[in-house]
Amino acid sequence: MAVDLLLGLQWGDEGKGKIVDVLTADYDIIARFQGGPNAGHTLEFDGIKHVLRTIPSGIFHDKAINVIGNGVVIDPVVFVQELDGLEQFKIDYKSKLIISRKAHIILPTHRLLDAASETSKGKAKIGSTLKGIGPTYMDKTGRNGLRIGDLEQDNWKEKYRNLANKHEALIGFHDVQIQYDLAELEKEFFTAVERLKELTFIDSEEYFQNAQRNGKTILAEGAQGSLLDIDFGTYPFVTSSNTTAAGACTGLGVAPNQIGEVYGIFKAYTTRVGSGPFPTELFDEVGAEMAKVGHEFGAVTGRPRRCGWLDLIALKYTCQINGVTQLMMMKGDVLSGFDSLQVCTGYKYKGETIHHLPYNIEAENVTPIYTEFPCWKEDLTKMTDPSQFPAELNEYIDFLEKELEIPIKVVSVGPDRTQTIHR
């Protein structure tokens, strides 16, 4: 059985959690393959809004097993808070949630290092969420990290202490003032680790091979978005992991030839959180209206999202590097009622017109070229079938499919799992 992937194609916040929740009924296993607890996947059903940070979005379905892969970095304190949030819904997470032994652990000192590093950058800061994710991945590639499997070893606290001491020395190197009580942070951390150890730890690459052999259906769930990929994103304003399709192979231990469908999720417009270039960003009342209607605030951080028109050049790029086979357009309902719609179909780049994503898309190098479309006035949120779509929405979708050469199979018209229309 192939492993299907679900990926964000923009700068994150595309609505992946909702779609995983919708698709989970068709899969036996939902697996998260990268990222950390800065990624808030929002699910809404039965009048309740749920925000998951590390736990895969299939946790609310009875039959699905949820796997946290080796490519994920886990903060035990945040993770236990998520578990506590599930208990009120009487979810038996001990039987439904398993963790790769090769996943790395975020230490309290990783969060402190993150804060010190970001503070030291001043105006040049990259917009870190200060969750300790970047420093944890740095320790991973520097071969210093503490992993889930280490918690099964007798000397894990010795490993912890050696790494925490190193971090404290590095905090001093940044020469900034940050206030913290490490003893208090460690008390919370060690308590959370004991809860974490109650779950099942697995050798995930062996687990997935056996699952495929036994005919299990698997959906790999990405965090953030493709334009935040450490290699292919808008560097250095990116995350610290591979958010693209290749990251699923290294983040789970799945061979490339085992990948099946690649579902690409994108908003009908574009948003971005934090710093970094954003060619189609709007600074007027249209952008403000998008943010208001779309409730564009981070599910975890609460930070406002910058809003702008759909960037088709960037979307083509991420479709190509991911090998997307199906597209899902989110938040089509947010655009209802605008005077007209704009889609970026090219860039003016250093005096030339180009139709690909260049190395540098900072504002001084790139000016978007727009194609205008009429906008629909109808409220999409009550629609249940594509036959109800207004002509203007169909024109918008048809244009995107023609340009991207990939079918748009799903259109989301609201946050609830029921507001998902299959085409």
Beta strands, then each sheet from edge to edge (+ up, - down):
strand 1: 3-8
strand 2: 29-32
strand 3: 41-45
strand 4: 48-52
strand 5: 65-68
strand 6: 73-74
strand 7: 97-100
strand 8: 104-105
strand 9: 200-202
strand 10: 218-221
strand 11: 259-267
strand 12: 270-272
strand 13: 306-308
strand 14: 310-311
strand 15: 326-330
strand 16: 340-349
strand 17: 352-354
strand 18: 366-374
strand 19: 408-412
strand 20: 420-422
sheet 1: 9+ 7+ 5+ 2+ 10+ 1+ 11+ 15+ 19+ 20-
sheet 2: 3+ 4-
sheet 3: 6+ 8+
sheet 4: 12+ 13-
sheet 5: 14+ 16+ 17-
sheet 6: 14+ 16+ 18-
end
